Amino acid sequence: MNNIGGQAIDSRMIMIFLIICSMTMAAGLVLAQASLVVAVAVTVGMVLAIIGFANTELALYILIVAMLLGPQITAGPAEAFVARGRSGMTLRFDDFVVVVIGLSWFLRTAIDKKLGIFPSTPLNRPIALYFLICLLATLFGYLFDRVTSVVGILTVLKYFEYFFIYFMVVNHLKEKKQVERFTAVILMVCFIICLYAIYQIPGGERASAPFEGPQGEPNTLGGYLILMLSVVIGLLLHYGSKTEKILLGILVFFIVIVLGATLSRASWVALVPMTLTLIYFTKRKMAIIIPLLIVLLITPFILPKAVVDRAKFTFNQPPEAGQLVISGARIDTSTSERLNSYRIILTRDFMKQPLFGYGITGYSFVDAQYPRVLAETGILGLLVFVYLLRVTYRNARLTYRKTQDPFFSGLALGYLGGFVALLFHAIGANTFVIVRIMEPFWFLTAMVIMIPSIEAEQNEGHSSAA
């Protein structure tokens, strides 16, 4: 702090002002000679960088919106998706937002030594171990020519992006009101997604989120909705005025409608463990059981034919090549392909690369999380992945059991139900690498993990005031 003319001047503020001026001048030089597309991209990037540098919370709101409502840019073949391990690369607007906000945050931490990049949390060690295993497995894959393109490393960086979202949120959260505001924006985005999906229903197509490509990704939307449905129910059970409960109830109704319209069987199956988890943990068990019984009684009379046909399709698909027959029952080709991937990886391919696997994207496409982790990162990767999931679950459960705040209780309960649901969703999908599920998941994870620290600071503040 300097004193000039009797006025105190913060040297950090001077540094910030100079950095912003330098960034603006550099952008001006680029824009003067750039095409329209590049000019727009640079301008948007500069605006995000300044917002991220000056107001992290506003930047995180932008990120929440971009997670589900941001467009995607495909480099390589149009049908290529990183999550599928194919050639090509799909980038999203939220990737761009994370990178820009992340660089801004690094810059702030360089100026203000009080800020940390990776603050200490219970998940630091398992996150670091899992990222390290993924990186080593992929580097070995390059070394032995099992990973043949740059997509492998880019996918590992995508995993780091999820974790970086977690650390950005953890860094910023200091008080309950911030968690409430972030949660409100997350729920509003979910409502917008539901409206968009309902708009698709009359056209006869499976519901999917915006900007998912020409064919859409209904299973991705289903996994996201399962997570959000659990969070909303958790809040509904523990928190809110009469008006807030009505709004939460309306959102539950919309989510259920859209969840049916996704025709995602993995998501429907995940409803069962989600519901059982909520019943197990909550003290208001009858508030779930009674409505559930009513829904089960009326379901046969209100289910749309498309939903019934989709459920029956597992065993009623016309005979095709590749179908498995289990105990006399013929399984549809999609389910058969997933079951075959489990069998082939566990009994044959895993044995060839048992420790580090084939590297990220070094194995052929597998539409199931657990065999994919085993194939790509070996037994070491699978063990560390399970360790990360276990520590995450254990801390969320501990948070729910210890917190006395109704809002925190509802959020933690909903997160627990959604977490367990995603574990089952991952049996038939790459749930824990899908962008539009993982970005909201890790944002919510950060909020739940920070609840004990926020409550401790609140209690300390109240004690000091007293």
CORJORA-V612995 format. One record per run of one state. SS is the DSSP state (H for helix, E for strand, C for the rest). FROM is the first residue (numbers start at 1). TO is the last residue. Records with the same first field share a line. If there is no record, write none. Layout:
SS=FROM-TO, FROM-TO
This chain:
C=1-1, 5-6, 10-10, 33-35, 55-55, 70-71, 76-81, 85-88, 112-123, 144-150, 173-175, 202-217, 239-241, 262-264, 282-285, 303-304, 317-324, 327-328, 331-332, 353-368, 403-405, 426-430, 434-434, 466-466
E=2-4, 7-9, 72-75, 89-92, 325-326, 329-330
H=11-32, 36-54, 56-69, 82-84, 93-111, 124-143, 151-172, 176-201, 218-238, 242-261, 265-281, 286-302, 305-316, 333-352, 369-402, 406-425, 431-433, 435-465
